[in-house]
Amino acid sequence: MKTIQSLLLGSVPITARDKHVRLFQVKQVINQHRDLFINKFLKDIPYYLAFRYNAFATPDELEEIKAKLNTLQKKDIDLVDYASIFEQIKKRTTVKLNNAIFFQEIDDLLFAQQKS
């Protein structure tokens, strides 16, 4: 049995023995963690932009960012982006999710936002 520890979800057991079912369970946990992370992040966008980018967004820009984050939340995670977590699950019985990979996904979204 494998366990994923999340600050937002607690300890979540991955009980499947079949690798395809296990992959599905891991994806579910990561999606749930990301959804909760984004929900919390939505409340702090102006502070994050000020801290991370030393930038301030207009109300229209904030709404656009929120819309993109809501769209991201509805998508399934990209296995390539989260490959490091899947590799850890293969090698360890317990994996602790940190938020670095989720911040990176949001930063990528915001960077794409700035280009357009």
MIPA-21060 format. One line per field, with one value per residue (C-alpha): residue in three letters; chain; x, y, z. Coordinates in Angstrom, 1 decimal, always signed. Layout:
type <- c(Ala|...);
mol <- c(A|...);
c1 <- c(X|...);
c2 <- c(Y|...);
c3 <- c(Z|...);
***
This chain:
type <- c(Met|Lys|Thr|Ile|Gln|Ser|Leu|Leu|Leu|Gly|Ser|Val|Pro|Ile|Thr|Ala|Arg|Asp|Lys|His|Val|Arg|Leu|Phe|Gln|Val|Lys|Gln|Val|Ile|Asn|Gln|His|Arg|Asp|Leu|Phe|Ile|Asn|Lys|Phe|Leu|Lys|Asp|Ile|Pro|Tyr|Tyr|Leu|Ala|Phe|Arg|Tyr|Asn|Ala|Phe|Ala|Thr|Pro|Asp|Glu|Leu|Glu|Glu|Ile|Lys|Ala|Lys|Leu|Asn|Thr|Leu|Gln|Lys|Lys|Asp|Ile|Asp|Leu|Val|Asp|Tyr|Ala|Ser|Ile|Phe|Glu|Gln|Ile|Lys|Lys|Arg|Thr|Thr|Val|Lys|Leu|Asn|Asn|Ala|Ile|Phe|Phe|Gln|Glu|Ile|Asp|Asp|Leu|Leu|Phe|Ala|Gln|Gln|Lys|Ser);
mol <- c(A|A|A|A|A|A|A|A|A|A|A|A|A|A|A|A|A|A|A|A|A|A|A|A|A|A|A|A|A|A|A|A|A|A|A|A|A|A|A|A|A|A|A|A|A|A|A|A|A|A|A|A|A|A|A|A|A|A|A|A|A|A|A|A|A|A|A|A|A|A|A|A|A|A|A|A|A|A|A|A|A|A|A|A|A|A|A|A|A|A|A|A|A|A|A|A|A|A|A|A|A|A|A|A|A|A|A|A|A|A|A|A|A|A|A|A);
c1 <- c(+0.0|+1.1|+0.2|+0.1|+0.4|-1.2|-1.5|-4.9|-6.3|-4.4|-3.0|-4.6|-4.0|-3.4|-4.7|-4.9|-2.5|-3.1|-0.9|-3.6|-6.0|-3.2|-2.4|-6.1|-6.1|-3.0|-4.4|-7.6|-5.6|-3.5|-6.6|-8.3|-5.2|-4.9|-8.6|-8.3|-5.0|-6.5|-9.6|-7.3|-5.1|-8.1|-8.4|-4.8|-4.1|-3.3|-0.9|+0.8|+1.3|+2.7|+5.1|+6.1|+6.1|+6.1|+3.1|-0.5|-3.4|-6.4|-9.9|-10.3|-6.9|-7.8|-11.1|-9.2|-6.7|-9.6|-11.3|-8.1|-7.6|-11.2|-10.6|-7.4|-9.3|-11.8|-9.0|-7.5|-3.8|-1.2|+0.8|+4.0|+3.8|+3.3|+5.7|+8.0|+5.1|+4.4|+8.0|+8.1|+5.0|+6.7|+9.8|+8.4|+5.6|+4.8|+5.0|+4.5|+2.9|+4.4|+2.9|+6.0|+4.6|+1.2|+2.8|+4.8|+1.7|+0.1|+3.2|+3.2|-0.5|+0.3|+3.3|+1.2|-1.4|+1.3|+2.2|-1.3);
c2 <- c(+0.0|+3.5|+6.8|+10.3|+12.9|+16.3|+19.3|+19.9|+16.4|+14.6|+11.1|+9.3|+5.6|+4.3|+0.7|-0.6|-3.3|-2.9|-0.2|+1.4|+1.6|+2.9|+5.6|+6.6|+6.8|+9.0|+11.3|+11.7|+12.7|+15.2|+16.6|+17.0|+18.6|+21.0|+21.9|+22.8|+24.6|+26.7|+27.5|+28.9|+30.6|+32.4|+34.4|+35.5|+36.4|+40.1|+39.3|+36.6|+38.9|+41.6|+39.2|+37.0|+39.5|+42.9|+43.6|+44.7|+43.6|+45.7|+44.3|+43.2|+41.4|+39.7|+38.5|+37.1|+35.3|+33.9|+32.6|+30.9|+29.3|+28.1|+26.6|+24.9|+23.5|+21.8|+20.1|+16.8|+17.0|+16.6|+13.5|+15.0|+18.0|+15.7|+13.0|+13.6|+12.7|+9.5|+8.5|+9.0|+6.9|+4.1|+4.2|+5.0|+3.9|+7.4|+10.6|+14.1|+16.6|+20.0|+22.9|+23.8|+21.9|+23.6|+27.0|+26.2|+25.3|+28.6|+30.6|+29.0|+30.0|+33.6|+33.8|+32.7|+35.3|+38.1|+37.2|+37.4);
c3 <- c(+0.0|-0.8|+0.9|-0.3|+2.4|+1.6|+3.8|+2.3|+2.2|+5.0|+4.4|+1.5|+1.0|-2.5|-2.2|-5.8|-6.8|-10.5|-11.9|-14.1|-11.2|-9.0|-11.6|-11.6|-7.7|-7.7|-10.4|-8.3|-5.2|-7.1|-8.8|-5.4|-3.9|-6.8|-6.7|-3.0|-3.6|-6.4|-4.2|-1.5|-4.1|-5.7|-2.5|-2.5|-6.1|-5.5|-2.7|-4.7|-7.7|-5.5|-3.7|-6.6|-9.5|-7.7|-9.8|-9.3|-11.4|-12.4|-11.5|-15.1|-15.1|-11.8|-13.3|-16.3|-14.0|-11.9|-15.1|-16.2|-12.8|-12.8|-16.2|-15.0|-12.1|-14.4|-16.4|-15.4|-14.4|-17.1|-16.4|-17.9|-15.5|-12.5|-13.6|-10.6|-8.2|-10.1|-10.0|-6.3|-5.9|-7.7|-5.5|-2.0|+0.2|+1.4|-0.7|+0.7|-1.7|-1.5|-3.3|-5.5|-8.5|-8.1|-7.9|-11.0|-12.9|-11.8|-12.7|-16.2|-16.5|-15.4|-17.7|-20.6|-19.4|-19.6|-23.2|-24.5);
***
